[in-house]
Amino acid sequence: MTELPPSDREPAEPSGLRRRGFLAATAGATATAGLVLAGCGTGSGSPGTGGGTPRRGGRLRAAFAGGGASETLDPHLGNLFADAARAKALYDKLADCGTDMSARPRLAAKWEPNDTLDRWRVTLRKAAFHNGKPVTAEDVLYSFRRIADPKKAYRAKASLEPIDLAASRATSPDTVEFRLKRPTAEFPNVLAAFGAYIVPDGTTAADFARPVGSGPFRFVSFTPGRSCVVKRNDAYWDGAPHLDELEFVVANEESARINALLGGQVEYAHELNPTTARAHEGKGQIEIVRLRNSAMQSFAMKTDRAPFDDKRVREAFFLIADREELVDGALSGAGEIGNDLFGKGYEYYAADLPQRHQDLDRARHLLKQAGAEDLRVTLDTSPVAAGFTEAAGIFRDQAAKAGVTVRVKSGSKDSYWSDILDSGTLCCYRSGAMPIESHFSQRLLSDSTTNATKWRHKDFDALYQQAQSTKDKQERAAVYGRMQRRLHAEGGFLVWGFADWIVGTSRRVHGVSHDAPANTLDWARFDTVWLA
């Protein structure tokens, strides 16, 4: 990425650690289980901090953890929250996810499948790039084919795998016919994939020095690791932003972000910790925004090896967990308890299943049945993610009450996600927001490449394929319900909680969504924000 001259109004780079705010939707080599990736959102920004009538004008400065020289304005390469927020300002996708992770139209005005769900017609809305050229079907196909380049490692490549891009074609300037490799009922989730942004046909890597997108803001300047300035796009298809300008400022330490917010150097601080939030919430100086259900917190049990190849041992571990204690201790109360299923509150979530609670007597009984009365296991953890080491220590003490000895082993931040994919038997794990269907396909099928629990069952795979071949949504939901009941009873993810994602804003800032999990459409959506 070519470095551009800094803006005259650009602040000095805050001092701080080079900690990178990675987004991850998948595990391991693809940046597993960090907080990520595939987000979806409502069609418009929800009223957030404050109320009143939106006011036009002003510059908002938003502080994010950055990535130094690795930062990019290529929306297909971004891997940081800062990259994602800048991409959202400059570009558009065909779809994005709502707060319940269902796909909502963006550049796509509508999508229609054929009867066999292996061909989808997508009609584009009238939208233009910043250079005035209309967004066309050829731009869409070029963007997707660029992402799918086998020689590149673009973020959305795996998500676009169901599309036969060689056979897909533009049937008119505003219509794309996508041909798929197999029936895919949830194809709109593919359109909403993290990083699946639309760029003009023929765009090359050099063009991202001065990027042209179709998003709510136009490019002004960019210095990797320091600042990016964008200005209002008055011709934006979804209505011009209220702000005149938006500046993304890099502040790698959480303390630097909160101090800049308190000192008035920025108006928005991303990724605050629960202790900071408690210290300032309700005090009147700044606003604290908690984005609920942003990160699944769990322990992953490998179901293909002892002792967790015995489903009685897995059920015993479900019953050992005191979820309230884990949320209070590991998340400092900034979250809510889980029920051993991904996606609480998302579309298709099996909310009808009874909430599981600690039952040490039943856990001991199951372990005895399994011949594992004096069980000893190693729990892999790492400071790679907030709360991991705390959760491991808390669970070790809970397990001791059931007669289980847990040895906590702390691994390297740099290799943790790749190490735990294949090694060990029990590990700390988390995941950001994504559709429940994507969680199934990426982590729970026999051929899933990020299958951290080694859950491989042909009948479960068959249910997934059945769901993807089912056109009626209610019938499809019933199949997803069967799959979740199976996982709740004997799966490998002990999902003990869902963490809040916390941001802070100046009291001047209005229009920040309070109900959008991190990395959904309304997260970091600055076109709906205004300054009082």
N, C-alpha and C positions, 0 to 999 in steps of 0.2 A: 504494500500500500504506500503510495506516495505521500509524504508528509507535506501538508499545506501550511502556509504562513498562519500564525495564530491571529485571532480576531483582536482588534485594538482594545476591546473591552474584556478580553479573556483574563480571568484571575490567575494568580500564580498557582502552580500545582501544589495541593496540600501534601504535607509529608505523611507517610504512613507505610504500613506493610504492603508488600506486593501480594496480597491475598486476592485470589481471583474468584468472582462470584459466578461459579459455573452453573449453567442450566443443564439438567439432564433428564431425559425421559426414559432412558434405558440404562442398563447396567454395563459395567465393565469397560471394554475398549471403546464403547460409544458413550463414555462419560456417564455410566449407569447411576441411577438412584441418587444423583445429586438432586437439585431441585429443578425441575425442568418442565421440560420440553413440551410437548404438544399442547397448546392451549386453545381453548375455545371461549367465546364471550357473547354477551347480549348485543343487540343491534345498536344500542346507544349507551352513552355513559350514564351511570346511575348518579343521582345527586349524592354528593359525598360530604366533605367537611364544609359546614356552613350551608346556607341556603340563599334565597333571593334570586333576582334576575341577573343572568350572565352579563358581564361587562366586557366590552372589547378593549384590547390594548395591553401593553406591558410586556416585559420579558420575564419568564420564569426560569430559574436556575435549579437544575435537578442533579443531586450528587449520587453517584453510583460507584461501587467498587469496579475497578478497571483491569485491563490486561496488558498495559504498557504497549510495546511495539506490536503485539499480536492483535490489537484491536483493529476492526475492519468495518468498512461500510458496504462490503459485499454481503447482501442479506442471506446468501446461500451458505456462507462460511461461518457466520456468527455463532459463538458458543458461550457467550457471557450474557448476563442479564443486561449489562450496558449495551452490548451489541444488539440484543433483541429490542430494547427500548428505542434505540436509534433507528433500527430497521422499521419498526412500527410507525415512526414519525415520517419516514421517507417513502415507504412502499406500501403495497396492499397485497393481500392474498385473495384467492377465490372465495374462501370461507374462513371462518374462525369459530372458536368454541364459546358457548354461553357459560354462565356460572354453573350450570349443571353438566357441562361438557358436551352438550349436543351441538352439532354443527349449525351455524347460522350463515346465511349468504352475505358476502361482501362484494367483491368484483363480480361474482356470479349472481345474476338476478334470480336464476332458478336452475334446478337440475332435475332431470327426468330419466328413470331407468327403463330399459326394455323389460319384457316379461320374465326373462331368464336372469336378470341382474348382472349380465356380463357386458353390457353396453350402456353408457350413460351419455345423455345429451346435456351439455352445460351451455346456457345462454348468458352472455355477458351483459352487464348494465352499461349505460353510456358513461364512460369515464375517460379521462385524458391523462397522459404523462405530463410532467412539468414543462416539457418543450412544446406542448400543445397537440402532439400527435395522439390520436385515439388509441385506447387499449383494445387490441384485436385478438382473435383466436390464434393468429400466428405468433403473437407475443407470448401467449400462454404456452403453446407447444414448445417454442424455443426455450422458455424458462424451465419447463419440466425436463426437457431433453438435456439441458445444461446440468441440471441437478443430478440427473441419472448417469452422467458421464462415468464410465467404469474406471477411468484413469484418475478421477478426482474423489475427494472424500467430503462431499457436500452433506450437510446435516440431514436434509430430508430424503436422501437417496433411498434408505430402507423403507420409508413410509410410502414412496411412490412405486415400490416394487410390484404391486398388483396390476399396474397399467402396462399394457402393450403399447409402448410409445411409437414403435415403428408402424403399427397398424392404425393408431389414432390419427385423426385428421380434422382440419377446419372445413366445415361444410358451408360456412358463410363468414363474413368478417366478424360477426359477433356470436358464432356458434362453434363449439368444439364437440366432436363425437369421440369420447374416450372408449376404446375397446380394452377390455380387461382380460387377464389370463384365466380368471375363474369368477364365478358369481360372488359379488361383494355387496351385500345389503347396506353396509355402513360406508359406502364409497365417499360420501361427503366428509367423513373424518380424514380421508386421504387429502382432500382439497384443503383441509384446515391444518395440515401437518406443520409442525414447527419448522420454520425456514423455507416454506414453499411459496416464496414471494415471486411476484410477476415483475420481470424487467423487460425493457424494450428488446425486440428481436435484433440480434446481432451484437448485443452488449458484450464487451470483453473486459478482462480484469483491469485493464488500464482505465476504462471508463469510470470505475468506482472512485477515482481521484476527485471527480466532480459528478456525483451520481445523479441520475434522472430516474425518478420513480413516479408513482401516481398517488402517493400518500398525502396526508393533510399538511405537511410542511415541505418546503423547498430547501435545498442545500445552500449554506453560506460558507462555512469553513470547518476544517477538521484537523486536529493534531492528535494522533494516537497517544493514548495514555494521559491526555490532558484535557481536551475540550472539543466539543462539537457544537456548532451553532446552526440552527435552521430557522426559517421564517415562514409565516403563514402562507398557505396556498389558497388564494381567494377563489380559485376555480375548482376546489375539491368537490367531488361528486356527492359526498355526504354532508356538505355544508362547511364553510370556512371555519377554521379554529377561531376561538376568541382571542388567543394570545397573538401579539405581533411577532414575538420571537421566543424561542426555546433554546436553552443552552444546557448541554449535558456536561457536567464537571466530574472529573475523576477524583475520588477520595477513598483510598483503599482501606484505611482503618475505620471501623465503626465509630470510634471516638472522634475522628476527624469529621465524619459526616454529621454527627449530632451536634458537635461544637460549631460547625459552619451554619447549621440550621438555627441554633440558639443565638448565634452572633449576627444573623441576618445576611450572611454571605450567600446562602442558598435558601430556596423556599420549599424544597422537597428533598428528603433524605431517604434513600432506599435501604432496606435490609438493616433494621435495628434489632437489637437483642431484647428479650423479655425484661431484663433488669432495667435497661434504659427506658423501656416503655412504662414500666411501673413507676419509675422515678419522676416521669413528666406527665403522665396521664392525668387529666382533670385539674392540672395546676394553672391552666389559663395562658401559659406562654406559647405552647405549640399544640398542635393536634396530633394524636396518635391514631393511626388507621390500622385495624387488624383485619387482614384478609384471611378468612376462615377456610379450613379444609385445603390448605395449600400444599401440604406435604404429608404423605403417609409415613408413619414411623412404625418399624416392625423389627422382628427377629426372623431371619430366614433359616428354616431347617431343611437340610438336604435329604430328600425323601428316598434317594437311591442308595443310601449307606447307613450302617448302624450308627447310633441307635434309632435314627429317625425313619428307617425303612419299615418300622412297626408303627402303624397308625395309632395304636394305643399310647405309645410314647408321645406322639405328636399331640394327641388330645390331652394327655397329662400336662404337657407344657402350656397348652392353651389355658388350663385350669390353674396353673401355678401363678400366672401373671395377675398382679394387682394393678389394673390399668390406671386407676385413679392415682395411685402412688407414683407410677411411671410418668404420667402427665405432669403431676405437681413437681416431682423431683427432677426429671430430665428436661422438661420443657418450661420449668418455672411457672406452670399453670397456663401457659400460652397455647392452649389447644383443647381438644376434647378427646374422650376415650374412643378407641376403635373396637371392632367386633370381628377381627380376623378376616376381614374382607377389604379389598381396595375400593376407593371411590365413594365414601360416605357423602350422601347428598347429590351424587351425580345421576345422570340418566341411566336407568336400568338397575340401580343399586337395590339389593334385596333387603329393604328396610323392615320387612315383615319377620325376619329371623330374630329369635330372642337374643337379647344382649347377654353375652357370656360374662360371668363374674368369677372371681377366685374361689376355688373349692379344693382346698388342700387334701381333705379326706378322700375325695373322689380321685384326685391326682395320684395319691399314694396307692390307692386300690388298683388303678390302671397300670402303674409301674410294676406292682407286684405281679399282676396278671402277665405282664410282658417279660417277667424275669429280670427286671431292671431296678431292683430295690436299692442297690447301692451304686446308682448310676453316677458316673463322672464324665463330664463333657467340657470341651473348650469352647468358649464364646469369643469369636474374633470381633474386635472393635478397633476404632481409630479416632483421633481428633479430626478426621477429615470432614465431619459434619457435626453441627451443633447438637449437643445432647447425647451423642453416641457413647462416650465414655461414662457419663452419668447413668444412662439407661443400663449399661452393662453391669455396673456396680450394684444398682438397685435390684436388677433381676437375679444376680448372684445371691443376694441376701434372701430374696423371696424363695428361690429354689431350695436353699438350705433348709427352709421350714418344711419342705416336702421330702427331705432326705437326699436331695440331689446336690452333688458337689460340682459347682461351675467354676472353672478356671478362666479368668479373663485374660485374653492375650491382645495387646495393642499393636496394631500394624502401622506401616508407613502410610502417610497421607498420599504420597505419590503413586503407590502401587495398590492401594487397598481395594479399589473397585475391580481391578483385573485379578488380583489374588483370590478374592472370595468367590469368583464365578465358579471355579472348579475345585478349589482346595477347602479343607475344613469340613465341619458338619453343621455349625451354628454360627450365625454372624448378625451384626447390626446392619440394618438396611433401611433406606428411605427412598421415596419417589415423589416427584412433583405431579402436578395435575395432568391428566390425559383421559380420554374416553375409556370407559371400562372395557369396551371391545378391544382397544389398543393394548390395554394391560394384558388381556388374555392372549392376544396374538404375539406380543413381544416377549412374554415371560412364562407362559403356561402351556404352550403347545410342544409336542415332542421335538419339533425342529426349531423352536425359538432359540435364537442365538444368545439371549440374555436371560436364560432360564436359571436363576440363582437357586431355586429350590429343587431343581432336577425333577420337576413334576412332569412325568411322561406317561400318558395314558391314552391309548388309541380311542377308547370310548369317549373321553373328554374332547379329543381332537374332532371326533365325528359330530359331537354336539355343536362345536364351534362352526364347523362347515355347514351343519343344518341351519344354524342361526343366520349365517351369511347367505344362505340360499332361500331364506324365508322373507317374502315381500311384505306380508302383513306385520305391522309393527307390534301389535299386541301378542301375536303368536311368537314373534322373535323375542320379545321381552320374557315370555314364559320359558323359552329355552335358556336364555341368560340366567333366569332364576334357578333353573335346575343345576346349571354349572356352579352357581354361587353356593347353593345348598351343599353340594359335594365338597367344595373348598372349605366351607365353614365347618364341616364335620371332620375332614381329614386332610386338608391342604397343608402346605409347607410354610405359609406366611402367618406368623403370629403378629397380627396387626393390633398393636396396643394403643395407638393414638394417631391423631391428625393435628399437625402443628399449624399455628397461625403464621402468616408472613406479615411482618410489621414494617410500616413506613411512617415517617413523620413529616408533617407539613407545617408551614407558617399558618397563622390564623387568617392571613390574607387570602389563602388558597381555597377555592371552592370548586365543586364538581368532581372531586376524586371519588371513584367508586369504592364503597365499603363492602361489597359482596362479591368481588371478583377474585377467585384464587389466583395466586401468582402464575403468570404466563398465560392467562386467558386474554381475550380481546380487551376487556375493560381494565386490566392491569396495566399501569404505566401508559394510560391512554390520554395523552396530553391535549388532544384536539377538543376535548370536552371540558377542559379546566379553564378557570378564569381567576383573575386577581381582583380582589375588592379594593 
